Amino acid sequence: MENYIPPTIIERVFEIDLGRYYETWSDLDIPKILISKICLNIKNERDREVVIKSRLNGSISKQITAESLKDIDAFEEIETFFKKVKAIIDGIYVEK
C-alpha cells in the first residue's frame, strides 16, 4: 500500500528528500526506508515502523489524488482494481 503514496507527498509531510528513490519507488519497502529518516524519537525500530505505517496508511494516504497517482504511473492499476471490486460487489465480475 505504501508504494502507492507518491514520494512527493511523503517528502512534503515529513520535510525529507526521497529523490534518490524515485526510479525504484514501486519496488521498495517504503516504511523500512523511512525508519532511518523520521520518527527518530521512537528508539525501538519495530515501534517506529508501526507508527510510520500507521501515518502513511492513515492521514497521509488521504492526500493521494488521481493526478499524484498518474505522476507515479499507478492510476490505471488502481482504477482497474476498483472497477474489479465494484464488479464483484455488483455480481457481474467474470474472471479472465
Jmol script that loads the backbone (N, CA, C; Angstrom):
load data "model"
ATOM      1  N   MET A   1       0.817  -1.202   0.000  1.00  0.00           N
ATOM      2  CA  MET A   1       0.000   0.000   0.000  1.00  0.00           C
ATOM      3  C   MET A   1       0.859   1.264   0.000  1.00  0.00           C
ATOM      4  N   GLU A   2       1.916   1.234   0.780  1.00  0.00           N
ATOM      5  CA  GLU A   2       2.736   2.439   0.931  1.00  0.00           C
ATOM      6  C   GLU A   2       3.367   2.889  -0.384  1.00  0.00           C
ATOM      7  N   ASN A   3       3.586   1.949  -1.304  1.00  0.00           N
ATOM      8  CA  ASN A   3       4.205   2.304  -2.578  1.00  0.00           C
ATOM      9  C   ASN A   3       3.278   3.120  -3.478  1.00  0.00           C
ATOM     10  N   TYR A   4       1.999   3.144  -3.174  1.00  0.00           N
ATOM     11  CA  TYR A   4       1.052   3.956  -3.937  1.00  0.00           C
ATOM     12  C   TYR A   4       0.973   5.388  -3.423  1.00  0.00           C
ATOM     13  N   ILE A   5       1.674   5.662  -2.355  1.00  0.00           N
ATOM     14  CA  ILE A   5       1.757   7.035  -1.862  1.00  0.00           C
ATOM     15  C   ILE A   5       2.931   7.691  -2.581  1.00  0.00           C
ATOM     16  N   PRO A   6       2.669   8.679  -3.398  1.00  0.00           N
ATOM     17  CA  PRO A   6       3.757   9.313  -4.136  1.00  0.00           C
ATOM     18  C   PRO A   6       4.823   9.873  -3.192  1.00  0.00           C
ATOM     19  N   PRO A   7       6.073   9.707  -3.565  1.00  0.00           N
ATOM     20  CA  PRO A   7       7.149  10.185  -2.691  1.00  0.00           C
ATOM     21  C   PRO A   7       7.070  11.687  -2.415  1.00  0.00           C
ATOM     22  N   THR A   8       6.530  12.437  -3.361  1.00  0.00           N
ATOM     23  CA  THR A   8       6.436  13.882  -3.160  1.00  0.00           C
ATOM     24  C   THR A   8       5.527  14.230  -1.982  1.00  0.00           C
ATOM     25  N   ILE A   9       4.497  13.433  -1.761  1.00  0.00           N
ATOM     26  CA  ILE A   9       3.609  13.667  -0.607  1.00  0.00           C
ATOM     27  C   ILE A   9       4.364  13.375   0.685  1.00  0.00           C
ATOM     28  N   ILE A  10       5.073  12.268   0.714  1.00  0.00           N
ATOM     29  CA  ILE A  10       5.844  11.909   1.913  1.00  0.00           C
ATOM     30  C   ILE A  10       6.923  12.958   2.178  1.00  0.00           C
ATOM     31  N   GLU A  11       7.569  13.414   1.120  1.00  0.00           N
ATOM     32  CA  GLU A  11       8.595  14.454   1.275  1.00  0.00           C
ATOM     33  C   GLU A  11       8.009  15.720   1.887  1.00  0.00           C
ATOM     34  N   ARG A  12       6.849  16.120   1.407  1.00  0.00           N
ATOM     35  CA  ARG A  12       6.213  17.339   1.905  1.00  0.00           C
ATOM     36  C   ARG A  12       5.799  17.198   3.366  1.00  0.00           C
ATOM     37  N   VAL A  13       5.190  16.072   3.708  1.00  0.00           N
ATOM     38  CA  VAL A  13       4.700  15.871   5.075  1.00  0.00           C
ATOM     39  C   VAL A  13       5.851  15.806   6.077  1.00  0.00           C
ATOM     40  N   PHE A  14       6.894  15.061   5.735  1.00  0.00           N
ATOM     41  CA  PHE A  14       7.988  14.845   6.686  1.00  0.00           C
ATOM     42  C   PHE A  14       9.195  15.756   6.463  1.00  0.00           C
ATOM     43  N   GLU A  15       9.115  16.605   5.435  1.00  0.00           N
ATOM     44  CA  GLU A  15      10.203  17.532   5.126  1.00  0.00           C
ATOM     45  C   GLU A  15      11.533  16.794   4.958  1.00  0.00           C
ATOM     46  N   ILE A  16      11.510  15.773   4.091  1.00  0.00           N
ATOM     47  CA  ILE A  16      12.706  14.993   3.780  1.00  0.00           C
ATOM     48  C   ILE A  16      12.851  14.902   2.266  1.00  0.00           C
ATOM     49  N   ASP A  17      14.016  14.464   1.814  1.00  0.00           N
ATOM     50  CA  ASP A  17      14.276  14.293   0.387  1.00  0.00           C
ATOM     51  C   ASP A  17      14.350  12.802   0.068  1.00  0.00           C
ATOM     52  N   LEU A  18      13.494  12.357  -0.835  1.00  0.00           N
ATOM     53  CA  LEU A  18      13.483  10.960  -1.258  1.00  0.00           C
ATOM     54  C   LEU A  18      13.841  10.815  -2.735  1.00  0.00           C
ATOM     55  N   GLY A  19      14.409  11.860  -3.314  1.00  0.00           N
ATOM     56  CA  GLY A  19      14.709  11.897  -4.735  1.00  0.00           C
ATOM     57  C   GLY A  19      15.502  10.710  -5.246  1.00  0.00           C
ATOM     58  N   ARG A  20      16.400  10.196  -4.446  1.00  0.00           N
ATOM     59  CA  ARG A  20      17.230   9.082  -4.916  1.00  0.00           C
ATOM     60  C   ARG A  20      16.458   7.776  -5.051  1.00  0.00           C
ATOM     61  N   TYR A  21      15.216   7.752  -4.525  1.00  0.00           N
ATOM     62  CA  TYR A  21      14.404   6.541  -4.593  1.00  0.00           C
ATOM     63  C   TYR A  21      13.325   6.584  -5.682  1.00  0.00           C
ATOM     64  N   TYR A  22      13.176   7.700  -6.370  1.00  0.00           N
ATOM     65  CA  TYR A  22      12.088   7.868  -7.337  1.00  0.00           C
ATOM     66  C   TYR A  22      12.036   6.756  -8.380  1.00  0.00           C
ATOM     67  N   GLU A  23      13.171   6.423  -8.964  1.00  0.00           N
ATOM     68  CA  GLU A  23      13.203   5.465 -10.072  1.00  0.00           C
ATOM     69  C   GLU A  23      12.763   4.062  -9.668  1.00  0.00           C
ATOM     70  N   THR A  24      13.000   3.686  -8.423  1.00  0.00           N
ATOM     71  CA  THR A  24      12.683   2.322  -7.974  1.00  0.00           C
ATOM     72  C   THR A  24      11.562   2.294  -6.931  1.00  0.00           C
ATOM     73  N   TRP A  25      10.814   3.366  -6.829  1.00  0.00           N
ATOM     74  CA  TRP A  25       9.808   3.532  -5.782  1.00  0.00           C
ATOM     75  C   TRP A  25       8.869   2.328  -5.641  1.00  0.00           C
ATOM     76  N   SER A  26       8.378   1.822  -6.752  1.00  0.00           N
ATOM     77  CA  SER A  26       7.387   0.741  -6.685  1.00  0.00           C
ATOM     78  C   SER A  26       7.972  -0.574  -6.176  1.00  0.00           C
ATOM     79  N   ASP A  27       9.287  -0.704  -6.155  1.00  0.00           N
ATOM     80  CA  ASP A  27       9.931  -1.940  -5.714  1.00  0.00           C
ATOM     81  C   ASP A  27      10.444  -1.889  -4.274  1.00  0.00           C
ATOM     82  N   LEU A  28      10.326  -0.747  -3.640  1.00  0.00           N
ATOM     83  CA  LEU A  28      10.951  -0.547  -2.331  1.00  0.00           C
ATOM     84  C   LEU A  28      10.016  -0.843  -1.167  1.00  0.00           C
ATOM     85  N   ASP A  29      10.610  -1.111  -0.017  1.00  0.00           N
ATOM     86  CA  ASP A  29       9.875  -1.233   1.236  1.00  0.00           C
ATOM     87  C   ASP A  29       9.925   0.152   1.887  1.00  0.00           C
ATOM     88  N   ILE A  30       8.922   0.953   1.601  1.00  0.00           N
ATOM     89  CA  ILE A  30       8.915   2.364   1.992  1.00  0.00           C
ATOM     90  C   ILE A  30       9.070   2.559   3.504  1.00  0.00           C
ATOM     91  N   PRO A  31       8.302   1.856   4.349  1.00  0.00           N
ATOM     92  CA  PRO A  31       8.497   2.051   5.792  1.00  0.00           C
ATOM     93  C   PRO A  31       9.929   1.764   6.250  1.00  0.00           C
ATOM     94  N   LYS A  32      10.571   0.760   5.655  1.00  0.00           N
ATOM     95  CA  LYS A  32      11.958   0.438   6.039  1.00  0.00           C
ATOM     96  C   LYS A  32      12.903   1.583   5.683  1.00  0.00           C
ATOM     97  N   ILE A  33      12.653   2.226   4.546  1.00  0.00           N
ATOM     98  CA  ILE A  33      13.476   3.380   4.167  1.00  0.00           C
ATOM     99  C   ILE A  33      13.261   4.526   5.146  1.00  0.00           C
ATOM    100  N   LEU A  34      12.019   4.739   5.524  1.00  0.00           N
ATOM    101  CA  LEU A  34      11.691   5.875   6.385  1.00  0.00           C
ATOM    102  C   LEU A  34      12.162   5.691   7.826  1.00  0.00           C
ATOM    103  N   ILE A  35      12.376   4.457   8.252  1.00  0.00           N
ATOM    104  CA  ILE A  35      12.822   4.187   9.625  1.00  0.00           C
ATOM    105  C   ILE A  35      14.082   4.978   9.977  1.00  0.00           C
ATOM    106  N   SER A  36      14.975   5.148   9.016  1.00  0.00           N
ATOM    107  CA  SER A  36      16.228   5.852   9.312  1.00  0.00           C
ATOM    108  C   SER A  36      16.114   7.363   9.101  1.00  0.00           C
ATOM    109  N   LYS A  37      14.923   7.836   8.725  1.00  0.00           N
ATOM    110  CA  LYS A  37      14.769   9.249   8.378  1.00  0.00           C
ATOM    111  C   LYS A  37      13.769  10.023   9.240  1.00  0.00           C
ATOM    112  N   ILE A  38      12.781   9.333   9.780  1.00  0.00           N
ATOM    113  CA  ILE A  38      11.726  10.045  10.518  1.00  0.00           C
ATOM    114  C   ILE A  38      11.384   9.331  11.824  1.00  0.00           C
ATOM    115  N   CYS A  39      10.691  10.027  12.681  1.00  0.00           N
ATOM    116  CA  CYS A  39      10.235   9.486  13.979  1.00  0.00           C
ATOM    117  C   CYS A  39      11.392   8.927  14.792  1.00  0.00           C
ATOM    118  N   LEU A  40      12.530   9.561  14.693  1.00  0.00           N
ATOM    119  CA  LEU A  40      13.733   9.060  15.359  1.00  0.00           C
ATOM    120  C   LEU A  40      13.655   9.161  16.879  1.00  0.00           C
ATOM    121  N   ASN A  41      12.682   9.891  17.374  1.00  0.00           N
ATOM    122  CA  ASN A  41      12.487   9.961  18.825  1.00  0.00           C
ATOM    123  C   ASN A  41      11.960   8.633  19.386  1.00  0.00           C
ATOM    124  N   ILE A  42      11.444   7.771  18.520  1.00  0.00           N
ATOM    125  CA  ILE A  42      10.996   6.432  18.930  1.00  0.00           C
ATOM    126  C   ILE A  42      12.197   5.506  18.772  1.00  0.00           C
ATOM    127  N   LYS A  43      12.748   5.081  19.875  1.00  0.00           N
ATOM    128  CA  LYS A  43      14.018   4.349  19.853  1.00  0.00           C
ATOM    129  C   LYS A  43      13.898   2.941  19.288  1.00  0.00           C
ATOM    130  N   ASN A  44      12.840   2.222  19.601  1.00  0.00           N
ATOM    131  CA  ASN A  44      12.651   0.858  19.118  1.00  0.00           C
ATOM    132  C   ASN A  44      12.233   0.904  17.648  1.00  0.00           C
ATOM    133  N   GLU A  45      13.041   0.284  16.760  1.00  0.00           N
ATOM    134  CA  GLU A  45      12.764   0.355  15.323  1.00  0.00           C
ATOM    135  C   GLU A  45      11.432  -0.279  14.943  1.00  0.00           C
ATOM    136  N   ARG A  46      11.063  -1.361  15.596  1.00  0.00           N
ATOM    137  CA  ARG A  46       9.775  -2.017  15.290  1.00  0.00           C
ATOM    138  C   ARG A  46       8.620  -1.079  15.644  1.00  0.00           C
ATOM    139  N   ASP A  47       8.697  -0.439  16.801  1.00  0.00           N
ATOM    140  CA  ASP A  47       7.669   0.520  17.200  1.00  0.00           C
ATOM    141  C   ASP A  47       7.633   1.699  16.231  1.00  0.00           C
ATOM    142  N   ARG A  48       8.812   2.149  15.813  1.00  0.00           N
ATOM    143  CA  ARG A  48       8.904   3.254  14.860  1.00  0.00           C
ATOM    144  C   ARG A  48       8.237   2.877  13.533  1.00  0.00           C
ATOM    145  N   GLU A  49       8.490   1.648  13.076  1.00  0.00           N
ATOM    146  CA  GLU A  49       7.878   1.191  11.823  1.00  0.00           C
ATOM    147  C   GLU A  49       6.353   1.137  11.930  1.00  0.00           C
ATOM    148  N   VAL A  50       5.847   0.707  13.053  1.00  0.00           N
ATOM    149  CA  VAL A  50       4.390   0.652  13.264  1.00  0.00           C
ATOM    150  C   VAL A  50       3.799   2.059  13.184  1.00  0.00           C
ATOM    151  N   VAL A  51       4.453   3.018  13.816  1.00  0.00           N
ATOM    152  CA  VAL A  51       3.976   4.405  13.783  1.00  0.00           C
ATOM    153  C   VAL A  51       4.035   4.954  12.358  1.00  0.00           C
ATOM    154  N   ILE A  52       5.121   4.683  11.660  1.00  0.00           N
ATOM    155  CA  ILE A  52       5.271   5.165  10.288  1.00  0.00           C
ATOM    156  C   ILE A  52       4.185   4.578   9.394  1.00  0.00           C
ATOM    157  N   LYS A  53       3.967   3.269   9.463  1.00  0.00           N
ATOM    158  CA  LYS A  53       2.927   2.633   8.645  1.00  0.00           C
ATOM    159  C   LYS A  53       1.551   3.206   8.970  1.00  0.00           C
ATOM    160  N   SER A  54       1.306   3.433  10.232  1.00  0.00           N
ATOM    161  CA  SER A  54       0.021   3.995  10.649  1.00  0.00           C
ATOM    162  C   SER A  54      -0.198   5.373  10.034  1.00  0.00           C
ATOM    163  N   ARG A  55       0.814   6.202  10.072  1.00  0.00           N
ATOM    164  CA  ARG A  55       0.692   7.553   9.480  1.00  0.00           C
ATOM    165  C   ARG A  55       0.542   7.483   7.970  1.00  0.00           C
ATOM    166  N   LEU A  56       1.349   6.630   7.331  1.00  0.00           N
ATOM    167  CA  LEU A  56       1.277   6.512   5.877  1.00  0.00           C
ATOM    168  C   LEU A  56      -0.106   6.037   5.426  1.00  0.00           C
ATOM    169  N   ASN A  57      -0.615   5.019   6.086  1.00  0.00           N
ATOM    170  CA  ASN A  57      -1.885   4.433   5.676  1.00  0.00           C
ATOM    171  C   ASN A  57      -3.093   5.156   6.257  1.00  0.00           C
ATOM    172  N   GLY A  58      -2.845   6.132   7.092  1.00  0.00           N
ATOM    173  CA  GLY A  58      -3.918   6.930   7.671  1.00  0.00           C
ATOM    174  C   GLY A  58      -4.007   8.288   7.012  1.00  0.00           C
ATOM    175  N   SER A  59      -3.571   9.296   7.735  1.00  0.00           N
ATOM    176  CA  SER A  59      -3.734  10.679   7.268  1.00  0.00           C
ATOM    177  C   SER A  59      -2.974  10.989   5.977  1.00  0.00           C
ATOM    178  N   ILE A  60      -1.821  10.377   5.783  1.00  0.00           N
ATOM    179  CA  ILE A  60      -1.031  10.695   4.587  1.00  0.00           C
ATOM    180  C   ILE A  60      -1.667  10.109   3.335  1.00  0.00           C
ATOM    181  N   SER A  61      -2.191   8.892   3.415  1.00  0.00           N
ATOM    182  CA  SER A  61      -2.819   8.288   2.234  1.00  0.00           C
ATOM    183  C   SER A  61      -4.035   9.078   1.762  1.00  0.00           C
ATOM    184  N   LYS A  62      -4.640   9.833   2.653  1.00  0.00           N
ATOM    185  CA  LYS A  62      -5.808  10.645   2.281  1.00  0.00           C
ATOM    186  C   LYS A  62      -5.433  11.824   1.376  1.00  0.00           C
ATOM    187  N   GLN A  63      -4.146  12.080   1.239  1.00  0.00           N
ATOM    188  CA  GLN A  63      -3.681  13.187   0.398  1.00  0.00           C
ATOM    189  C   GLN A  63      -3.410  12.753  -1.049  1.00  0.00           C
ATOM    190  N   ILE A  64      -3.566  11.463  -1.319  1.00  0.00           N
ATOM    191  CA  ILE A  64      -3.340  10.953  -2.673  1.00  0.00           C
ATOM    192  C   ILE A  64      -4.469  11.431  -3.581  1.00  0.00           C
ATOM    193  N   THR A  65      -4.095  11.925  -4.750  1.00  0.00           N
ATOM    194  CA  THR A  65      -5.073  12.363  -5.745  1.00  0.00           C
ATOM    195  C   THR A  65      -4.880  11.563  -7.032  1.00  0.00           C
ATOM    196  N   ALA A  66      -5.857  11.648  -7.913  1.00  0.00           N
ATOM    197  CA  ALA A  66      -5.727  10.988  -9.213  1.00  0.00           C
ATOM    198  C   ALA A  66      -4.473  11.490  -9.921  1.00  0.00           C
ATOM    199  N   GLU A  67      -4.242  12.772  -9.850  1.00  0.00           N
ATOM    200  CA  GLU A  67      -3.075  13.355 -10.510  1.00  0.00           C
ATOM    201  C   GLU A  67      -1.772  12.825  -9.913  1.00  0.00           C
ATOM    202  N   SER A  68      -1.718  12.694  -8.583  1.00  0.00           N
ATOM    203  CA  SER A  68      -0.485  12.192  -7.975  1.00  0.00           C
ATOM    204  C   SER A  68      -0.260  10.722  -8.313  1.00  0.00           C
ATOM    205  N   LEU A  69      -1.334   9.952  -8.494  1.00  0.00           N
ATOM    206  CA  LEU A  69      -1.189   8.558  -8.931  1.00  0.00           C
ATOM    207  C   LEU A  69      -0.714   8.490 -10.375  1.00  0.00           C
ATOM    208  N   LYS A  70      -1.173   9.408 -11.197  1.00  0.00           N
ATOM    209  CA  LYS A  70      -0.702   9.462 -12.588  1.00  0.00           C
ATOM    210  C   LYS A  70       0.785   9.800 -12.633  1.00  0.00           C
ATOM    211  N   ASP A  71       1.228  10.649 -11.723  1.00  0.00           N
ATOM    212  CA  ASP A  71       2.641  11.036 -11.676  1.00  0.00           C
ATOM    213  C   ASP A  71       3.562   9.843 -11.427  1.00  0.00           C
ATOM    214  N   ILE A  72       3.072   8.836 -10.709  1.00  0.00           N
ATOM    215  CA  ILE A  72       3.903   7.650 -10.439  1.00  0.00           C
ATOM    216  C   ILE A  72       3.435   6.441 -11.254  1.00  0.00           C
ATOM    217  N   ASP A  73       2.657   6.717 -12.283  1.00  0.00           N
ATOM    218  CA  ASP A  73       2.162   5.669 -13.197  1.00  0.00           C
ATOM    219  C   ASP A  73       1.400   4.558 -12.477  1.00  0.00           C
ATOM    220  N   ALA A  74       0.598   4.927 -11.496  1.00  0.00           N
ATOM    221  CA  ALA A  74      -0.177   3.941 -10.748  1.00  0.00           C
ATOM    222  C   ALA A  74      -1.682   4.117 -10.922  1.00  0.00           C
ATOM    223  N   PHE A  75      -2.111   5.179 -11.586  1.00  0.00           N
ATOM    224  CA  PHE A  75      -3.535   5.475 -11.676  1.00  0.00           C
ATOM    225  C   PHE A  75      -4.316   4.349 -12.336  1.00  0.00           C
ATOM    226  N   GLU A  76      -3.860   3.864 -13.488  1.00  0.00           N
ATOM    227  CA  GLU A  76      -4.601   2.822 -14.202  1.00  0.00           C
ATOM    228  C   GLU A  76      -4.696   1.533 -13.397  1.00  0.00           C
ATOM    229  N   GLU A  77      -3.629   1.178 -12.703  1.00  0.00           N
ATOM    230  CA  GLU A  77      -3.639  -0.030 -11.872  1.00  0.00           C
ATOM    231  C   GLU A  77      -4.677   0.082 -10.759  1.00  0.00           C
ATOM    232  N   ILE A  78      -4.704   1.211 -10.088  1.00  0.00           N
ATOM    233  CA  ILE A  78      -5.661   1.427  -9.004  1.00  0.00           C
ATOM    234  C   ILE A  78      -7.085   1.481  -9.553  1.00  0.00           C
ATOM    235  N   GLU A  79      -7.266   2.176 -10.667  1.00  0.00           N
ATOM    236  CA  GLU A  79      -8.589   2.278 -11.277  1.00  0.00           C
ATOM    237  C   GLU A  79      -9.118   0.890 -11.654  1.00  0.00           C
ATOM    238  N   THR A  80      -8.268   0.061 -12.248  1.00  0.00           N
ATOM    239  CA  THR A  80      -8.657  -1.302 -12.620  1.00  0.00           C
ATOM    240  C   THR A  80      -9.054  -2.109 -11.392  1.00  0.00           C
ATOM    241  N   PHE A  81      -8.278  -1.971 -10.327  1.00  0.00           N
ATOM    242  CA  PHE A  81      -8.591  -2.674  -9.082  1.00  0.00           C
ATOM    243  C   PHE A  81      -9.981  -2.299  -8.570  1.00  0.00           C
ATOM    244  N   PHE A  82     -10.274  -1.002  -8.522  1.00  0.00           N
ATOM    245  CA  PHE A  82     -11.567  -0.566  -8.015  1.00  0.00           C
ATOM    246  C   PHE A  82     -12.715  -0.973  -8.936  1.00  0.00           C
ATOM    247  N   LYS A  83     -12.468  -0.999 -10.227  1.00  0.00           N
ATOM    248  CA  LYS A  83     -13.504  -1.460 -11.151  1.00  0.00           C
ATOM    249  C   LYS A  83     -13.803  -2.938 -10.934  1.00  0.00           C
ATOM    250  N   LYS A  84     -12.766  -3.740 -10.678  1.00  0.00           N
ATOM    251  CA  LYS A  84     -12.978  -5.167 -10.392  1.00  0.00           C
ATOM    252  C   LYS A  84     -13.757  -5.352  -9.094  1.00  0.00           C
ATOM    253  N   VAL A  85     -13.380  -4.590  -8.078  1.00  0.00           N
ATOM    254  CA  VAL A  85     -14.094  -4.680  -6.796  1.00  0.00           C
ATOM    255  C   VAL A  85     -15.564  -4.329  -6.989  1.00  0.00           C
ATOM    256  N   LYS A  86     -15.838  -3.271  -7.732  1.00  0.00           N
ATOM    257  CA  LYS A  86     -17.223  -2.876  -7.997  1.00  0.00           C
ATOM    258  C   LYS A  86     -17.966  -3.977  -8.741  1.00  0.00           C
ATOM    259  N   ALA A  87     -17.322  -4.579  -9.730  1.00  0.00           N
ATOM    260  CA  ALA A  87     -17.959  -5.653 -10.488  1.00  0.00           C
ATOM    261  C   ALA A  87     -18.260  -6.853  -9.591  1.00  0.00           C
ATOM    262  N   ILE A  88     -17.344  -7.160  -8.679  1.00  0.00           N
ATOM    263  CA  ILE A  88     -17.576  -8.260  -7.733  1.00  0.00           C
ATOM    264  C   ILE A  88     -18.766  -7.934  -6.844  1.00  0.00           C
ATOM    265  N   ILE A  89     -18.805  -6.737  -6.320  1.00  0.00           N
ATOM    266  CA  ILE A  89     -19.915  -6.316  -5.454  1.00  0.00           C
ATOM    267  C   ILE A  89     -21.232  -6.341  -6.217  1.00  0.00           C
ATOM    268  N   ASP A  90     -21.197  -5.905  -7.468  1.00  0.00           N
ATOM    269  CA  ASP A  90     -22.403  -5.881  -8.300  1.00  0.00           C
ATOM    270  C   ASP A  90     -22.782  -7.259  -8.831  1.00  0.00           C
ATOM    271  N   GLY A  91     -21.925  -8.243  -8.595  1.00  0.00           N
ATOM    272  CA  GLY A  91     -22.204  -9.609  -9.034  1.00  0.00           C
ATOM    273  C   GLY A  91     -22.032  -9.822 -10.524  1.00  0.00           C
ATOM    274  N   ILE A  92     -21.225  -8.973 -11.165  1.00  0.00           N
ATOM    275  CA  ILE A  92     -21.062  -9.091 -12.620  1.00  0.00           C
ATOM    276  C   ILE A  92     -19.612  -9.371 -13.022  1.00  0.00           C
ATOM    277  N   TYR A  93     -18.745  -9.639 -12.073  1.00  0.00           N
ATOM    278  CA  TYR A  93     -17.343  -9.871 -12.394  1.00  0.00           C
ATOM    279  C   TYR A  93     -17.155 -11.260 -12.977  1.00  0.00           C
ATOM    280  N   VAL A  94     -16.438 -11.318 -14.092  1.00  0.00           N
ATOM    281  CA  VAL A  94     -16.091 -12.589 -14.711  1.00  0.00           C
ATOM    282  C   VAL A  94     -14.572 -12.649 -14.777  1.00  0.00           C
ATOM    283  N   GLU A  95     -14.001 -13.663 -14.127  1.00  0.00           N
ATOM    284  CA  GLU A  95     -12.550 -13.787 -14.106  1.00  0.00           C
ATOM    285  C   GLU A  95     -12.045 -14.164 -15.485  1.00  0.00           C
ATOM    286  N   LYS A  96     -10.998 -13.485 -15.916  1.00  0.00           N
ATOM    287  CA  LYS A  96     -10.438 -13.729 -17.251  1.00  0.00           C
ATOM    288  C   LYS A  96      -9.275 -14.668 -17.188  1.00  0.00           C
TER     289      LYS A  96
END
end "model"
wireframe off; spacefill off
backbone 0.3
color backbone group
